[in-house]
Amino acid sequence: MPAASSGRIHQLPPESAPSNSSEKCYYAAIVIRFLKNRLARESGAASSLALGSLELELMEILWPRGESSVRDAVTLLSRPLAYTTVMTTLDRLFKKGLLHRRKADRAFVYSPVFTREEWERKRAGNLVAGFLSGSHPSRQVLLSCLLDAVGEHDASLLDELERKIRERRKEISRQGEP
């Protein structure tokens, strides 16, 4: 079994695919610990894409609406919160680079910088890039967990993944041709 300390994955066996449910849980715990440590260490654009529950709820309001004032956002939340709490959270999202804001009368109106799809793509890209920039064992864990999760969720997703891999290989081989 691999040892994990301070969020680093040390030795994975060459046959890194987990064979039973306890190994799968063990590897999942390693991945979760790795992700938590990675998010805690990172700063800048990658960590600005991580959202708390209120931040995400506010983004869920803004994405379909396009823009909103603090007052409008307060009324659309699923739970009653103070105006200042929502104002502070929207300001934090602005400082993270996830929202634009403009002055309208005496208040700010906020709008998303990214569509939901762009935000999800950037988050996923940062996650995968973090694993791929790590050690060889962390790459193996990523691939193993990805295939397990996709296979358990939906077999047709595995077919789609295989198709995308073939397409990407063709693109790469075309780029290498003169």
Buried (B, 14 or more C-beta within 10 A) or exposed (E): EBEBEEBBBEEBEEEBBBEEEEBBEBBBEBBEBBBEBBBEEBEEEBBBBBBEEBBEBBBBBBBEBEBBBBEBBBEBBEEEBEEEEBBEBBBBBBEBEBBEBEEEEEEBBBBBEBEEEEBEEBBEEBBEEBBEEBBEBBBBBBBBBBEBEBEEEEEEEEEEBEEEEEEEEEEEEEEEEE
